[in-house]
Amino acid sequence: MLGSGMKEKPVFCKILGKDETQPQIVHLGFNREIESYPGGIEEFKEHFVNLCVRERELVKKLKKELKKYIKTKKEFEQYSQAYAEWVREQILKQWKRNTLPQLPNFLQGINIKIFKDIIKNRQEIVGYLNEIELEPGRVILAPVGYIHSIVGSHQGHPFVEPHAKNEA
Protein backbone atom coordinates (compact mmCIF):
# COMPACT_ATOMS: atom_id res chain seq x y z
CA MET A 1 0.00 0.00 0.00
CA LEU A 2 2.87 2.40 0.80
CA GLY A 3 5.00 1.33 -2.17
CA SER A 4 7.80 -1.14 -2.75
CA GLY A 5 10.41 1.26 -1.28
CA MET A 6 9.18 0.78 2.31
CA LYS A 7 11.82 -1.15 4.24
CA GLU A 8 10.46 -0.49 7.73
CA LYS A 9 7.00 -0.34 9.22
CA PRO A 10 5.45 3.12 9.01
CA VAL A 11 4.48 5.08 12.09
CA PHE A 12 0.91 4.84 13.34
CA CYS A 13 -0.33 8.35 14.04
CA LYS A 14 -3.40 9.69 15.83
CA ILE A 15 -3.97 13.23 16.97
CA LEU A 16 -5.24 13.40 20.54
CA GLY A 17 -6.82 16.47 22.01
CA LYS A 18 -6.80 17.35 25.70
CA ASP A 19 -10.39 17.23 26.82
CA GLU A 20 -11.88 17.58 30.28
CA THR A 21 -14.66 15.04 29.63
CA GLN A 22 -12.33 12.03 29.26
CA PRO A 23 -9.44 10.72 31.33
CA GLN A 24 -6.29 11.97 29.66
CA ILE A 25 -4.53 8.63 29.64
CA VAL A 26 -3.01 6.52 26.88
CA HIS A 27 -1.88 2.95 27.37
CA LEU A 28 0.96 2.20 24.98
CA GLY A 29 3.23 -0.82 24.83
CA PHE A 30 4.00 -3.40 27.48
CA ASN A 31 5.62 -2.56 30.81
CA ARG A 32 8.34 -4.44 32.69
CA GLU A 33 5.81 -6.74 34.38
CA ILE A 34 5.92 -9.06 31.38
CA GLU A 35 9.61 -9.83 31.94
CA SER A 36 8.79 -11.68 35.15
CA TYR A 37 5.80 -13.55 33.75
CA PRO A 38 5.97 -17.23 34.82
CA GLY A 39 6.80 -19.32 31.78
CA GLY A 40 8.56 -16.52 29.93
CA ILE A 41 7.62 -14.22 27.11
CA GLU A 42 6.10 -16.92 24.87
CA GLU A 43 3.62 -17.96 27.52
CA PHE A 44 2.90 -14.31 28.26
CA LYS A 45 2.04 -13.70 24.59
CA GLU A 46 -0.43 -16.59 24.62
CA HIS A 47 -1.92 -15.38 27.90
CA PHE A 48 -2.32 -11.81 26.66
CA VAL A 49 -3.99 -12.94 23.43
CA ASN A 50 -6.40 -14.96 25.58
CA LEU A 51 -7.17 -11.84 27.64
CA CYS A 52 -7.97 -9.92 24.44
CA VAL A 53 -10.15 -12.74 23.14
CA ARG A 54 -11.93 -12.80 26.52
CA GLU A 55 -12.49 -9.02 26.23
CA ARG A 56 -14.22 -9.46 22.87
CA GLU A 57 -16.35 -12.28 24.27
CA LEU A 58 -17.39 -10.17 27.26
CA VAL A 59 -18.32 -7.17 25.09
CA LYS A 60 -20.40 -9.42 22.80
CA LYS A 61 -22.08 -10.94 25.87
CA LEU A 62 -22.84 -7.45 27.22
CA LYS A 63 -24.28 -6.38 23.86
CA LYS A 64 -26.54 -9.45 23.78
CA GLU A 65 -27.70 -8.77 27.34
CA LEU A 66 -28.38 -5.09 26.59
CA LYS A 67 -30.57 -6.01 23.62
CA LYS A 68 -32.99 -7.66 26.08
CA TYR A 69 -33.56 -4.40 27.95
CA ILE A 70 -32.87 -1.41 25.69
CA LYS A 71 -35.81 -0.74 23.41
CA THR A 72 -35.49 2.92 22.41
CA LYS A 73 -32.82 5.38 21.32
CA LYS A 74 -33.43 7.39 24.49
CA GLU A 75 -32.81 4.31 26.64
CA PHE A 76 -29.61 3.58 24.74
CA GLU A 77 -28.42 7.15 25.29
CA GLN A 78 -29.13 6.86 29.03
CA TYR A 79 -27.21 3.59 29.23
CA SER A 80 -24.37 4.95 27.11
CA GLN A 81 -23.95 7.97 29.39
CA ALA A 82 -23.91 5.78 32.52
CA TYR A 83 -21.45 3.36 30.92
CA ALA A 84 -19.09 6.15 29.79
CA GLU A 85 -19.08 7.70 33.27
CA TRP A 86 -18.33 4.31 34.82
CA VAL A 87 -15.46 3.67 32.40
CA ARG A 88 -13.95 7.12 33.07
CA GLU A 89 -13.94 6.45 36.82
CA GLN A 90 -12.45 2.98 36.36
CA ILE A 91 -9.68 4.16 34.01
CA LEU A 92 -8.44 6.70 36.54
CA LYS A 93 -7.91 3.87 39.06
CA GLN A 94 -6.55 1.31 36.54
CA TRP A 95 -9.80 -0.64 36.77
CA LYS A 96 -9.15 -1.33 40.48
CA ARG A 97 -12.08 0.74 41.75
CA ASN A 98 -14.31 -2.36 41.55
CA THR A 99 -17.57 -0.43 41.45
CA LEU A 100 -20.43 -1.28 39.14
CA PRO A 101 -22.02 1.27 36.81
CA GLN A 102 -25.02 3.26 38.05
CA LEU A 103 -27.48 1.86 35.53
CA PRO A 104 -30.86 3.36 34.64
CA ASN A 105 -33.91 1.70 36.22
CA PHE A 106 -34.92 -0.10 33.02
CA LEU A 107 -31.68 -2.16 33.30
CA GLN A 108 -32.26 -3.38 36.87
CA GLY A 109 -32.63 -7.02 35.79
CA ILE A 110 -29.39 -7.11 33.76
CA ASN A 111 -26.74 -9.73 34.56
CA ILE A 112 -24.30 -7.70 36.72
CA LYS A 113 -21.72 -10.51 36.58
CA ILE A 114 -20.80 -9.36 33.06
CA PHE A 115 -19.62 -6.00 34.44
CA LYS A 116 -17.67 -7.76 37.21
CA ASP A 117 -15.97 -9.97 34.61
CA ILE A 118 -15.14 -6.92 32.46
CA ILE A 119 -13.53 -5.22 35.48
CA LYS A 120 -11.42 -8.28 36.30
CA ASN A 121 -10.28 -8.75 32.70
CA ARG A 122 -9.44 -5.07 32.18
CA GLN A 123 -7.53 -4.89 35.48
CA GLU A 124 -5.21 -7.58 34.20
CA ILE A 125 -4.87 -6.11 30.70
CA VAL A 126 -4.04 -2.64 32.06
CA GLY A 127 -1.56 -4.15 34.52
CA TYR A 128 0.69 -5.14 31.61
CA LEU A 129 0.56 -1.81 29.74
CA ASN A 130 2.54 1.42 30.11
CA GLU A 131 0.37 4.32 31.21
CA ILE A 132 1.07 7.77 29.77
CA GLU A 133 -0.79 10.87 30.88
CA LEU A 134 -1.50 13.25 28.02
CA GLU A 135 -0.21 16.79 28.28
CA PRO A 136 -0.64 19.74 25.92
CA GLY A 137 1.97 19.59 23.15
CA ARG A 138 2.97 15.97 23.78
CA VAL A 139 3.53 13.89 20.65
CA ILE A 140 3.52 10.11 20.93
CA LEU A 141 4.74 7.97 18.03
CA ALA A 142 3.93 4.28 17.94
CA PRO A 143 5.06 1.73 15.38
CA VAL A 144 2.31 -0.03 13.43
CA GLY A 145 1.02 -2.98 15.41
CA TYR A 146 2.08 -1.51 18.78
CA ILE A 147 -0.56 -2.27 21.39
CA HIS A 148 -2.42 0.85 22.47
CA SER A 149 -5.54 2.11 24.13
CA ILE A 150 -6.53 5.70 23.70
CA VAL A 151 -8.41 7.42 26.52
CA GLY A 152 -8.69 4.05 28.20
CA SER A 153 -11.31 2.56 25.91
CA HIS A 154 -9.58 -0.84 25.88
CA GLN A 155 -11.81 -2.20 23.16
CA GLY A 156 -10.33 -4.44 20.51
CA HIS A 157 -10.50 -3.87 16.81
CA PRO A 158 -12.53 -6.61 15.13
CA PHE A 159 -10.58 -9.44 13.55
CA VAL A 160 -12.75 -10.40 10.60
CA GLU A 161 -16.34 -9.60 11.40
CA PRO A 162 -17.63 -6.31 9.96
CA HIS A 163 -18.59 -4.83 13.35
CA ALA A 164 -17.87 -1.33 14.54
CA LYS A 165 -14.95 -1.27 16.94
CA ASN A 166 -16.57 0.68 19.76
CA GLU A 167 -18.23 -1.19 22.58
CA ALA A 168 -21.54 0.63 22.49
N, C-alpha and C positions, 0 to 999 in steps of 0.2 A: 504494500500500500504506500510506503514511504519511498520506494525506489530501490533499485539494486545496489546503490552506493551506501546504504545503511549498514554499518559494521557493528554498531552497538544498539542496544534498546533505546528508544527515545525517552524523553522525560514525560511523565504524566503530570499534567498541570491543571489545577482548579484555582479559581480566584475565590477567596473566602473573605467575607465582610464581617467586621466586628458588629455585633448586634446584641442588644440587651435582652432580647426575648429568648435566646438560646444559650446554653452553656458554651463558653468559648474554648472548647477543648477539641483537640484532634488526637486520635490514636494512630500512630504510624510506626510500623516495624515492630519487631520482637525485642523484648528487654532481656536482661541477663538471666532471668529466671529459667529460661529454656536450657541454659548450659548445665544446670543441675537436675534436669529432668531424669527420673529413674529410667534406665534403658537407653539413654542417649538421644541424640538428635533425630534419628530415624523413627524411633518410637514416639517422640514428641510430635513429629510431622503427622503421623497417623492419628494420634490423639487429637491434635488440633483440627484436622480435617473432620474427624468425627464430631467435634464440638460445633463446627460450622454446619454440618449436615443436620445435627440436632436442632440448631437454631432455625433452619428452614422448616423442619418438621413442626416445631413449636409454633411458628408464625402461621403455617398452614392450618394447624389445629385451632389456633385462636380465630382465624378468619372463618373457619367452618362453624365454630361456636357462636361467633358474632352474628352470622347469618340467621341463626335461630331467633335472635332478639331484636335486631335492628331492622325496622320496617320502612323508615322514612329518611329522607335526606337530613332533616332536622335532627333526628335521633343520631344519625351517623356523625354529624357535626358536633353534637354534645359529647359523644363517646370520644371522638378524635381529640377534642380539646382536653378532656380528662386524661386521656392516654399520653398526650404530648407533655402535659404538666408533670405527670408521674415520671416519664422518661427523663425530663430535665432534672428533677430532684435526684433520681437514681444516678445519673451520670456524674453529678457533682460529688457523689460519695463512692464512686467506682462500683456501683450496683451493690453496695454493702449496707444500704439503708434498710433493706428488707421490709419495706412497707408496700402495701397493695394500693392500686389506684383507687381514687374516690370516684366510683362509677355512678352514672345516673341511675335513678330508681328503676327504669325499665330493664336494666341489666342485673337486677338483684339475684336472679336464678342462675347466672353464668357460672361455669366451672372455674373457680378461683385457683385451683391447682395449676392451671396453665400459666397464670401470672407468676406463681411461686417457682415453677420450673424455668420460666424465662429468666427470672432473677438469678437463680442458681447457675444457669448456663452462661449468662452474660458476666457474672462475677468472675468465672473462670477464664472466659475469653479475655476480658479486660486485664486480668492479672498477668497475662503474658505480653501485653502490648505497652510500648512507650507512650506516655501521656505528654502532650505538648499543649501549653496554654497559648491561645492566640493573643497576639498583641498588635496594635496598629503598626503597619509597615513591615511586619514579618513576612518573609517569603519562604515557603517550604517546598523543596523539590523532592519528588519521589520517583524512582525508576518505575517503569511499567511493570505491573505485577506485584508491586510492593503492597503488603497488606495495610489497609487504612480504614479509618472510620471517621467521618467528618461530623462534627457537632454531636458525636456520640450516638449516632443512629444505629450502628452495629447491625444493620440488615445486610444480607448477602445479595449479590447480584445473581439473577437466575442463571442456571447452567444452560438449559436448553429450552425450557418452556417459555412461551411468549408472555410472561407475566410482568407487570410493572415491578420495579425493584423496591418500592417503598412498602412498608408494612401495612399501612392503612388500606 
